[in-house]
């Protein structure tokens, strides 16, 4: 189907060149489709990119081991580890995950208005889970901005390792990115994250009590 070919070609093009550098003409050449097909199926380059972002969010959500129900059954410490480990499992995947991760890597270098609009309009599962975990550490009266900053910080504990998985597997690092390594990495990152969250919670509680 033309739509599926365009989508697959777009995932590759955006992962290789980012939103700004991606060429609609090149996407069509990859998909063996004409330019009018993008307008027909996706409306525009922005619409096609939003669909790629939606596909990336869905791909990660499909593999979530942690959800709202499970969070309620875990201690906050175990929830932090599970969240981080869940993100690190992307290191083992051989599907489109690598290309999706490169799309997000481009966004770190050159943020696009499409991603900002997408995140404002649609719920990102990993952010929602991290928000619930963070709120278990902070005082109930913590300002929304403080919660948001801590949430983004927590989500990004695993991101550098996932984003740079090809680099880490080569010299000079030569890390063996297998399941035992992921378990050890999850333990280490969880310890660091917990230390940060607990320290911040203590400071936040002190600040709140002084106001």
NUKE-377929 format. One record per residue (C-alpha): residue in three letters; residue number from 1; x, y, z. Coordinates in Angstrom, 2 decimals, always signed. Example, Ala and Ser with C-alpha at 12.3 -4.5 7.8 and 13.67 -1.06 7.14 Angstrom:
// NUKE-377929
 res   n      px      py      pz
 ALA   1  +12.30   -4.50   +7.80
 SER   2  +13.67   -1.06   +7.14
// end
This chain:
// NUKE-377929
 res   n      px      py      pz
 UNK   1   +0.00   +0.00   +0.00
 UNK   2   +1.20   +3.48   -0.90
 UNK   3   +0.50   +4.89   +2.56
 UNK   4   +2.58   +2.23   +4.30
 UNK   5   +5.46   +2.66   +1.82
 UNK   6   +5.44   +6.41   +2.40
 UNK   7   +5.42   +5.91   +6.16
 UNK   8   +8.36   +3.47   +6.08
 UNK   9  +10.31   +5.75   +3.76
 UNK  10   +9.57   +8.72   +6.02
 UNK  11  +10.82   +6.91   +9.13
 UNK  12  +14.11   +6.24   +7.34
 UNK  13  +14.44   +9.74   +5.87
 UNK  14  +13.63  +11.55   +9.13
 UNK  15  +15.98   +9.27  +11.08
 UNK  16  +18.83  +10.00   +8.66
 UNK  17  +18.30  +13.73   +8.15
 UNK  18  +15.99  +15.01  +10.87
 UNK  19  +12.82  +17.00  +10.29
 UNK  20  +14.55  +20.06   +8.79
 UNK  21  +16.87  +18.12   +6.51
 UNK  22  +14.36  +15.52   +5.32
 UNK  23  +13.21  +15.88   +1.74
 UNK  24   +9.63  +15.13   +0.73
 UNK  25  +10.89  +14.42   -2.78
 UNK  26  +13.41  +11.87   -1.41
 UNK  27  +10.71  +10.22   +0.69
 UNK  28   +8.59   +9.80   -2.42
 UNK  29  +11.53   +8.37   -4.35
 UNK  30  +12.18   +5.85   -1.58
 UNK  31   +8.50   +4.89   -1.54
 UNK  32   +8.17   +4.89   -5.33
 UNK  33   +5.25   +7.30   -5.04
 UNK  34   +4.47  +10.77   -6.40
 UNK  35   +4.37  +13.99   -4.42
 UNK  36   +0.59  +14.14   -4.55
 UNK  37   +0.44  +10.91   -2.53
 UNK  38   +1.83  +12.65   +0.56
 UNK  39   -0.81  +15.36   +0.35
 UNK  40   -3.52  +12.73   -0.17
 UNK  41   -2.51  +10.46   +2.72
 UNK  42   -0.93  +12.87   +5.23
 UNK  43   -1.79  +16.39   +4.14
 UNK  44   +1.78  +17.73   +4.25
 UNK  45   +5.33  +17.08   +5.41
 UNK  46   +4.23  +18.15   +8.91
 UNK  47   +1.36  +15.69   +8.83
 UNK  48   +3.67  +12.89   +7.74
 UNK  49   +6.15  +13.75  +10.50
 UNK  50   +3.38  +13.77  +13.11
 UNK  51   +2.44  +10.27  +11.96
 UNK  52   +6.05   +9.14  +12.41
 UNK  53   +6.08  +10.63  +15.93
 UNK  54   +2.77   +8.93  +16.68
 UNK  55   +4.20   +5.63  +15.45
 UNK  56   +7.27   +6.07  +17.67
 UNK  57   +5.15   +6.80  +20.74
 UNK  58   +2.94   +3.79  +20.03
 UNK  59   +5.95   +1.49  +19.51
 UNK  60   +7.38   +2.31  +22.91
 UNK  61   +3.96   +2.19  +24.59
 UNK  62   +3.27   -1.29  +23.18
 UNK  63   +6.23   -2.67  +25.09
 UNK  64   +5.53   -1.02  +28.40
 UNK  65   +5.78   -3.34  +31.36
 UNK  66   +4.93   -0.52  +33.73
 UNK  67   +1.49   +1.07  +33.75
 UNK  68   -0.78   +3.01  +36.10
 UNK  69   -2.04   -0.17  +37.74
 UNK  70   +1.41   -1.62  +38.37
 UNK  71   +2.78   +1.65  +39.74
 UNK  72   +0.16   +1.48  +42.49
 UNK  73   +1.51   -1.93  +43.60
 UNK  74   +5.22   -0.98  +43.66
 UNK  75   +7.27   +0.99  +46.13
 UNK  76   +8.46   +4.28  +44.73
 UNK  77  +12.02   +2.94  +44.64
 UNK  78  +11.03   -0.12  +42.59
 UNK  79   +8.90   +2.05  +40.32
 UNK  80  +11.93   +4.23  +39.50
 UNK  81  +14.01   +1.17  +38.61
 UNK  82  +11.24   -0.33  +36.51
 UNK  83  +10.75   +2.91  +34.59
 UNK  84  +14.45   +3.17  +33.81
 UNK  85  +14.83   -0.51  +32.93
 UNK  86  +11.80   -0.30  +30.65
 UNK  87  +13.45   +2.49  +28.67
 UNK  88  +16.78   +0.66  +28.52
 UNK  89  +15.15   -2.41  +26.96
 UNK  90  +15.15   -0.46  +23.69
 UNK  91  +18.87   -1.33  +23.51
 UNK  92  +17.91   -4.91  +22.65
 UNK  93  +15.41   -4.19  +19.89
 UNK  94  +16.16   -4.79  +16.23
 UNK  95  +12.98   -3.33  +14.71
 UNK  96  +12.18   +0.30  +13.80
 UNK  97  +13.18   +1.35  +17.32
 UNK  98  +16.66   +2.37  +16.22
 UNK  99  +15.30   +4.67  +13.55
 UNK 100  +12.75   +6.16  +15.96
 UNK 101  +15.54   +6.84  +18.44
 UNK 102  +17.54   +8.64  +15.77
 UNK 103  +14.50  +10.79  +15.00
 UNK 104  +14.44  +11.86  +18.64
 UNK 105  +18.20  +12.38  +18.59
 UNK 106  +17.75  +14.86  +15.75
 UNK 107  +15.12  +16.62  +17.85
 UNK 108  +17.71  +17.09  +20.60
 UNK 109  +20.01  +18.79  +18.10
 UNK 110  +17.38  +20.81  +16.26
 UNK 111  +13.93  +20.82  +17.91
 UNK 112  +11.06  +21.07  +15.45
 UNK 113   +7.78  +22.95  +15.94
 UNK 114   +5.98  +19.75  +14.93
 UNK 115   +7.29  +17.83  +17.95
 UNK 116   +6.39  +20.68  +20.29
 UNK 117   +2.84  +20.76  +18.94
 UNK 118   +2.63  +16.96  +19.07
 UNK 119   +3.66  +16.81  +22.72
 UNK 120   +1.23  +19.59  +23.62
 UNK 121   -1.67  +17.83  +21.92
 UNK 122   -1.07  +14.16  +22.72
 UNK 123   -0.29  +12.27  +25.89
 UNK 124   +3.20  +10.74  +26.01
 UNK 125   +2.92   +7.52  +28.08
 UNK 126   +6.45   +7.58  +29.51
 UNK 127   +6.02  +11.17  +30.73
 UNK 128   +2.70  +10.31  +32.36
 UNK 129   +4.27   +7.37  +34.23
 UNK 130   +7.28   +9.42  +35.32
 UNK 131   +4.97  +12.18  +36.58
 UNK 132   +3.14   +9.72  +38.82
 UNK 133   +6.42   +8.40  +40.23
 UNK 134   +7.86  +11.86  +40.86
 UNK 135   +4.74  +12.88  +42.76
 UNK 136   +5.44  +10.06  +45.24
 UNK 137   +8.64  +11.86  +46.23
 UNK 138   +7.60  +15.50  +46.24
 UNK 139   +5.26  +17.21  +48.72
 UNK 140   +1.61  +17.38  +47.56
 UNK 141   +1.92  +21.16  +47.48
 UNK 142   +4.92  +21.13  +45.11
 UNK 143   +4.39  +23.59  +42.22
 UNK 144   +3.55  +22.12  +38.83
 UNK 145   +6.77  +23.54  +37.33
 UNK 146   +8.84  +21.72  +39.95
 UNK 147   +7.05  +18.44  +39.23
 UNK 148   +7.50  +18.91  +35.49
 UNK 149  +11.23  +19.60  +35.78
 UNK 150  +11.74  +16.52  +37.97
 UNK 151   +9.66  +14.41  +35.56
 UNK 152  +11.69  +15.43  +32.51
 UNK 153  +14.92  +14.87  +34.45
 UNK 154  +13.84  +11.36  +35.49
 UNK 155  +12.85  +10.34  +31.96
 UNK 156  +16.22  +11.47  +30.66
 UNK 157  +18.32   +9.29  +32.97
 UNK 158  +18.23   +6.42  +30.47
 UNK 159  +17.97   +8.49  +27.29
 UNK 160  +21.71   +9.09  +26.63
 UNK 161  +22.44   +5.36  +26.72
 UNK 162  +19.54   +4.44  +24.46
 UNK 163  +20.21   +7.28  +22.05
 UNK 164  +23.91   +6.41  +21.74
 UNK 165  +23.68   +2.64  +21.70
 UNK 166  +25.71   +2.25  +18.50
 UNK 167  +28.48   +4.48  +19.85
 UNK 168  +28.62   +2.63  +23.17
 UNK 169  +29.03   -0.74  +21.48
 UNK 170  +32.17   +0.42  +19.64
 UNK 171  +35.66   +1.48  +20.67
 UNK 172  +36.66   +2.96  +23.03
 UNK 173  +33.64   +1.84  +25.10
 UNK 174  +33.07   -1.66  +23.66
 UNK 175  +30.08   -2.32  +25.91
 UNK 176  +28.20   -5.56  +25.41
 UNK 177  +24.61   -4.37  +25.24
 UNK 178  +22.87   -7.52  +26.44
 UNK 179  +20.25   -8.18  +29.11
 UNK 180  +22.72   -8.63  +32.03
 UNK 181  +24.31   -5.28  +31.13
 UNK 182  +20.87   -3.64  +31.03
 UNK 183  +20.07   -5.01  +34.48
 UNK 184  +23.33   -3.64  +35.89
 UNK 185  +22.86   -0.32  +34.16
 UNK 186  +19.29   -0.07  +35.47
 UNK 187  +20.57   -0.70  +39.00
 UNK 188  +23.25   +1.98  +38.70
 UNK 189  +21.01   +4.59  +37.12
 UNK 190  +18.25   +3.85  +39.63
 UNK 191  +20.63   +4.47  +42.54
 UNK 192  +21.68   +7.78  +41.05
 UNK 193  +18.09   +8.79  +40.25
 UNK 194  +16.84   +7.85  +43.71
 UNK 195  +19.62   +9.85  +45.32
 UNK 196  +18.65  +12.87  +43.27
 UNK 197  +14.92  +12.52  +43.90
 UNK 198  +15.31  +11.98  +47.64
 UNK 199  +17.67  +14.93  +47.98
 UNK 200  +15.35  +17.15  +45.98
 UNK 201  +12.33  +15.98  +47.98
 UNK 202  +14.10  +16.90  +51.22
 UNK 203  +15.01  +20.36  +49.96
 UNK 204  +11.53  +20.90  +48.53
 UNK 205   +9.87  +19.92  +51.82
 UNK 206  +12.12  +22.36  +53.69
 UNK 207  +11.32  +25.18  +51.29
 UNK 208   +7.58  +24.47  +51.49
 UNK 209   +7.63  +24.47  +55.32
 UNK 210   +9.40  +27.85  +55.37
 UNK 211   +6.72  +29.51  +53.25
// end
